[in-house]
Structures are given as structure tokens and as C-alpha cells.
Amino acid sequence: LIDQLTKFQSACRDLALRIGLVPVEADRGDLFDPNQHTTADPNVKPEIGTPILETIATGYIFQNRLIRPVIVKIQTPPEETQSQQLSPSEPQNAKWHLSEFTEPSIDNNKTDSNF
């Protein structure tokens, strides 16, 4: 059964290649190109030329047109990693105490026209 499934899978891949569907992957160390790659995290906007760490999902080209970019994990610069851990407005040793915060006062007689 395993042999038959392997042959069927191989035949499907051969057919896909013959009609023009080509899988595309990125190797570790390749440089990020937004025309061919995308990141798994949509909030990350890497610069062109950022090194790629790994391919998360294969991309595909169909008849010389990119139909799905390669989804990759990129290398983050050390200074960006540090800035994410510590924001510039908060020193590393900053400690907050609950008494520093006050509850907002609620005045039931006032109405806010924005609501």
C-alpha cells in the first residue's frame, strides 16, 4: 500500500510539473526578496536582503507566474530584538507599584457626547 501511494504521489508531482506548477523554496542564508518571499508574521516588515533562517511553507510558480510566495522565517537584527524586550521609555530596573495608579472618578451627572 505504501509503495502504491508513493507512486501515486510521484505521478501527481510529475503531472503538476508538466503543466507548469513549480514548487519554490528558500534555503537558509538566502536573502529576503518581497517579490518572492513573505513572512509568517504579517506584522514583521523585513528589509530587502535580510537573511532567511528557514522555509515555513513552499511557494509555487504556475506558468512563470508566482501564485504563492515562499513563507519564511527571517533573521531579526540584534538591536531590534533588544528594543522589543525593553522599550526606551522604561528602564530595565523599572518597578511599578499599584499605589502609583489612581482609579478614574466617575461622575454620573456628566454625559459624553461621543457615546
VENVEN-V442975 format. One record per run of one state. SS is the DSSP state (H for helix, E for strand, L for the rest). FROM is the first residue (numbers start at 1). LEN is the number of residues. If there is no record, write none. Layout:
# VENVEN-V442975
ss=SS from=FROM len=LEN
ss=SS from=FROM len=LEN
This chain:
# VENVEN-V442975
ss=L from=1 len=1
ss=H from=2 len=18
ss=L from=20 len=1
ss=E from=21 len=4
ss=L from=25 len=6
ss=E from=31 len=1
ss=L from=32 len=5
ss=E from=37 len=3
ss=L from=40 len=11
ss=E from=51 len=7
ss=L from=58 len=1
ss=E from=59 len=4
ss=L from=63 len=2
ss=E from=65 len=4
ss=L from=69 len=1
ss=E from=70 len=5
ss=L from=75 len=3
ss=H from=78 len=8
ss=L from=86 len=12
ss=H from=98 len=3
ss=L from=101 len=15
